[in-house]
Amino acid sequence: MSDQERLAGYVEVWWRAVDDFTGLLEKLPEEDWSRPTDLAGWDVRAVVAHVAHLEKVLATGVEEHAEVGEPAHVTGMMGLYTEIGPANRRTASPDELIMEIREAATARHTALLADPPTDAAAKPERVFAGVPWSWETLLRNRPLDVWMHEQDVRRAVDRPGGMDSPAAQHTADYLLESMGFVLAKRVGAPAGTTLLMDVEGSAPQAFGVDEQGRGRRLDTVPAEPTVTLRTDRETFLLLVGGRRPAAAEAVVVEGDRALGEQVLARMATTP
């Protein structure tokens, strides 16, 4: 598959994720927009405003600014940046936020179809917060971000769904790739340690720690991994997204249980 074909695939998954997200938002009554989410300090409105902010910046190339103070739930510079969208949209109505997302995404989708990126390693002209991302990273991350926030809203308003969408598959498979890093760097497992991740809906993936202490995906599944974690897609994404701890019965740990518990405790790799 060429770079252009792969990048076009990401664009299509993102476009469908935006449609799913805004379709959900259109069904919400006014009172749902103030419900708290799993993201500290953010209600449904703040989550939607954040998505609107990023899509607007990517569509226009114009950065926004706001005085956001020092919120207790923010831990870094990127966290402060993500407060700009909610701060600038506190008085926006639900319909205005939904329309802003749709208009920005439509403009960007049209532009990406008219002039599709062809080099995954090249730098896009428009990014947000000055992140030094390539086309590959930017376009691969957008469906993940939109879909994760759709799920934040769904949990907040008790409207489960969307676990079988293209964006759900994309997000699960993408975040599974982080498990080598978790095993080697977050947990600090010694060389030779192996981990098998068996997440419902995705192909089982094995990871190992090499002699240099780096985590990497293994081409074949070991006959007896050091530890195996088996779970459903939603539980995996709650853990890797740092949203909620897993219920005791939601993850089956086989092999080195202590190591498995360490992996579970350090899985969160995305906000």
C-alpha positions as CSV (number, residue, x, y, z in Angstrom):
1,M,0.0,0.0,0.0
2,S,1.3,3.4,-0.9
3,D,1.6,6.3,1.5
4,Q,-1.2,8.1,-0.3
5,E,-3.5,5.1,0.0
6,R,-2.7,4.6,3.7
7,L,-3.2,8.3,4.5
8,A,-6.5,8.4,2.6
9,G,-7.6,5.5,4.7
10,Y,-7.0,7.5,7.9
11,V,-8.9,10.4,6.4
12,E,-11.9,8.2,5.7
13,V,-11.9,6.7,9.2
14,W,-11.7,10.2,10.7
15,W,-14.5,11.5,8.5
16,R,-16.8,8.7,9.6
17,A,-15.8,9.3,13.2
18,V,-16.8,12.9,13.0
19,D,-20.2,11.9,11.6
20,D,-20.7,9.4,14.3
21,F,-19.7,11.9,17.0
22,T,-21.9,14.7,15.8
23,G,-24.8,12.3,15.2
24,L,-24.6,11.3,18.8
25,L,-24.4,14.9,20.0
26,E,-27.6,15.8,18.0
27,K,-29.5,13.3,20.1
28,L,-28.5,14.8,23.5
29,P,-31.0,16.9,25.5
30,E,-29.7,20.2,27.0
31,E,-29.2,18.7,30.5
32,D,-26.7,16.1,29.2
33,W,-24.2,18.8,28.1
34,S,-23.3,19.6,31.7
35,R,-22.8,16.0,32.8
36,P,-19.2,15.2,34.0
37,T,-17.0,12.9,32.0
38,D,-14.1,10.7,33.0
39,L,-11.7,13.5,32.0
40,A,-10.9,15.6,35.1
41,G,-12.5,19.0,35.0
42,W,-14.4,18.5,31.8
43,D,-18.1,18.0,31.3
44,V,-19.7,17.0,28.0
45,R,-19.7,20.6,26.7
46,A,-15.9,20.9,27.4
47,V,-15.2,17.7,25.5
48,V,-17.2,18.9,22.5
49,A,-15.6,22.3,22.6
50,H,-12.1,20.7,22.6
51,V,-12.9,18.7,19.5
52,A,-14.4,21.8,17.8
53,H,-11.2,23.8,18.7
54,L,-8.8,21.3,17.1
55,E,-10.9,20.8,14.0
56,K,-11.2,24.5,13.5
57,V,-7.4,25.0,13.9
58,L,-6.7,22.3,11.4
59,A,-9.3,23.6,8.9
60,T,-8.2,27.2,9.1
61,G,-4.6,27.2,10.2
62,V,-5.5,29.9,12.7
63,E,-4.5,29.3,16.4
64,E,-6.7,30.5,19.2
65,H,-5.6,32.1,22.4
66,A,-7.3,32.3,25.8
67,E,-6.5,33.0,29.5
68,V,-7.0,29.6,31.0
69,G,-5.3,30.1,34.4
70,E,-3.9,27.1,36.2
71,P,-6.6,24.5,36.4
72,A,-5.9,21.9,39.1
73,H,-6.5,19.0,36.6
74,V,-3.9,20.2,34.1
75,T,-0.4,18.7,34.4
76,G,1.5,20.1,31.4
77,M,1.8,22.5,28.6
78,M,-0.3,20.5,26.2
79,G,-3.0,20.2,28.9
80,L,-3.1,24.0,29.1
81,Y,-3.4,24.2,25.3
82,T,-6.4,21.9,25.4
83,E,-8.2,24.2,27.8
84,I,-8.3,26.9,25.1
85,G,-11.2,25.3,23.2
86,P,-13.5,25.0,26.2
87,A,-12.5,28.5,27.5
88,N,-13.4,30.2,24.2
89,R,-16.7,28.3,23.8
90,R,-18.3,28.6,27.3
91,T,-21.3,30.5,25.9
92,A,-21.7,28.5,22.7
93,S,-24.9,26.6,22.4
94,P,-24.9,22.9,21.6
95,D,-26.1,23.5,18.1
96,E,-23.3,26.0,17.6
97,L,-20.7,23.6,18.7
98,I,-22.1,20.8,16.6
99,M,-22.2,23.1,13.6
100,E,-18.6,24.3,14.2
101,I,-17.3,20.7,14.2
102,R,-19.3,19.9,11.0
103,E,-18.3,23.0,9.1
104,A,-14.6,22.7,10.0
105,A,-14.4,19.0,9.3
106,T,-16.2,19.4,6.0
107,A,-13.8,22.1,4.9
108,R,-10.8,20.1,5.9
109,H,-12.2,16.9,4.3
110,T,-12.8,18.7,1.0
111,A,-9.3,20.1,1.0
112,L,-7.8,16.7,1.8
113,L,-9.7,15.1,-1.0
114,A,-8.8,17.8,-3.5
115,D,-5.1,17.8,-2.6
116,P,-4.3,14.5,-0.8
117,P,-1.0,14.1,1.0
118,T,1.3,11.6,-0.7
119,D,4.3,11.5,1.6
120,A,3.6,10.1,5.1
121,A,6.9,11.5,6.5
122,A,6.3,15.0,5.2
123,K,5.2,17.8,7.6
124,P,1.7,19.2,7.1
125,E,1.3,22.9,6.8
126,R,-1.4,23.0,9.5
127,V,-1.0,21.4,12.9
128,F,-2.1,22.5,16.3
129,A,0.0,23.7,19.2
130,G,3.1,23.5,17.0
131,V,3.4,19.8,17.5
132,P,6.2,18.4,15.1
133,W,4.0,15.7,13.6
134,S,4.3,14.2,10.2
135,W,1.2,13.6,8.0
136,E,1.3,10.0,9.2
137,T,1.1,10.9,12.9
138,L,-1.5,13.7,12.4
139,L,-3.9,11.8,10.2
140,R,-3.6,8.6,12.3
141,N,-4.3,10.5,15.5
142,R,-7.4,12.4,14.4
143,P,-9.8,9.4,14.3
144,L,-8.4,8.2,17.6
145,D,-9.0,11.6,19.3
146,V,-12.5,12.0,17.9
147,W,-13.6,8.5,18.7
148,M,-12.1,8.5,22.2
149,H,-14.1,11.7,23.0
150,E,-17.2,10.2,21.5
151,Q,-16.8,7.4,24.1
152,D,-16.2,10.0,26.8
153,V,-19.6,11.5,26.0
154,R,-21.3,8.2,25.7
155,R,-20.2,7.1,29.1
156,A,-21.2,10.4,30.6
157,V,-24.7,10.3,29.2
158,D,-25.2,6.5,29.5
159,R,-25.5,5.9,25.8
160,P,-23.2,3.0,25.1
161,G,-22.3,2.2,21.5
162,G,-19.8,2.7,18.7
163,M,-17.5,-0.2,19.8
164,D,-17.7,-1.8,16.3
165,S,-17.1,1.3,14.2
166,P,-14.1,1.7,11.9
167,A,-12.7,4.3,14.3
168,A,-13.0,1.9,17.2
169,Q,-11.1,-0.8,15.3
170,H,-8.5,1.8,14.2
171,T,-8.1,3.1,17.8
172,A,-7.7,-0.3,19.4
173,D,-5.2,-1.5,16.9
174,Y,-3.2,1.7,17.0
175,L,-3.0,1.8,20.8
176,L,-2.1,-1.8,21.0
177,E,1.2,-0.8,19.5
178,S,2.1,1.1,22.6
179,M,2.3,-2.0,24.8
180,G,5.9,-2.7,24.0
181,F,6.8,0.8,25.4
182,V,4.6,0.1,28.4
183,L,6.3,-3.2,29.1
184,A,9.9,-2.0,28.7
185,K,9.8,1.7,29.8
186,R,6.7,2.1,32.0
187,V,7.1,-1.2,33.9
188,G,10.8,-1.6,33.4
189,A,10.6,-5.3,32.7
190,P,14.0,-7.1,32.1
191,A,15.3,-8.3,28.8
192,G,13.6,-11.5,27.6
193,T,10.2,-10.6,29.2
194,T,7.3,-11.2,26.8
195,L,3.7,-10.0,26.9
196,L,0.7,-11.3,24.9
197,M,-2.2,-8.9,24.5
198,D,-5.4,-10.6,23.5
199,V,-8.0,-7.9,23.0
200,E,-11.4,-8.8,21.7
201,G,-11.9,-7.6,18.1
202,S,-8.1,-7.3,17.4
203,A,-5.6,-9.9,16.4
204,P,-3.5,-11.1,19.4
205,Q,-0.2,-9.3,19.6
206,A,3.0,-10.2,21.4
207,F,5.7,-7.9,22.7
208,G,9.1,-8.4,24.2
209,V,12.0,-6.6,25.8
210,D,15.3,-6.9,23.9
211,E,18.8,-6.8,25.2
212,Q,19.0,-3.0,25.0
213,G,15.9,-2.7,27.2
214,R,13.6,-1.7,24.3
215,G,10.1,-3.0,23.9
216,R,9.2,-4.3,20.5
217,R,6.4,-6.2,18.8
218,L,7.2,-9.8,18.1
219,D,6.6,-11.4,14.8
220,T,5.4,-14.6,16.4
221,V,3.5,-15.4,19.6
222,P,5.8,-17.2,22.2
223,A,4.6,-20.6,23.2
224,E,4.6,-19.5,26.9
225,P,4.6,-15.7,27.2
226,T,5.8,-14.3,30.6
227,V,2.3,-12.8,31.0
228,T,-0.9,-12.8,29.0
229,L,-3.7,-10.2,29.3
230,R,-7.1,-11.0,27.9
231,T,-9.9,-8.5,27.8
232,D,-12.6,-6.8,25.8
233,R,-12.1,-3.8,23.6
234,E,-13.8,-1.3,25.8
235,T,-11.8,-2.3,28.9
236,F,-8.6,-2.1,27.0
237,L,-9.4,1.4,25.7
238,L,-10.5,2.6,29.1
239,L,-7.1,1.5,30.6
240,V,-4.8,2.6,27.8
241,G,-6.7,5.9,27.6
242,G,-6.4,6.5,31.3
243,R,-10.1,6.9,31.7
244,R,-11.1,4.3,34.4
245,P,-9.5,1.4,36.3
246,A,-10.7,-2.0,35.1
247,A,-13.2,-4.1,37.1
248,A,-11.5,-7.1,38.7
249,E,-13.3,-9.5,36.4
250,A,-12.7,-7.5,33.2
251,V,-9.2,-8.7,32.6
252,V,-7.9,-12.2,32.7
253,V,-4.2,-12.4,33.7
254,E,-2.3,-15.5,32.9
255,G,1.3,-16.3,33.8
256,D,3.2,-13.8,36.0
257,R,0.3,-12.2,37.8
258,A,2.5,-9.5,39.6
259,L,3.9,-8.4,36.2
260,G,0.4,-8.4,34.7
261,E,-0.8,-6.1,37.5
262,Q,2.1,-3.7,36.9
263,V,1.3,-3.6,33.2
264,L,-2.4,-2.8,33.9
265,A,-1.4,-0.1,36.4
266,R,0.8,1.7,33.8
267,M,-1.1,1.2,30.6
268,A,-2.4,4.8,30.2
269,T,-0.6,6.3,27.2
270,T,-3.1,8.8,25.8
271,P,-5.2,11.7,27.2
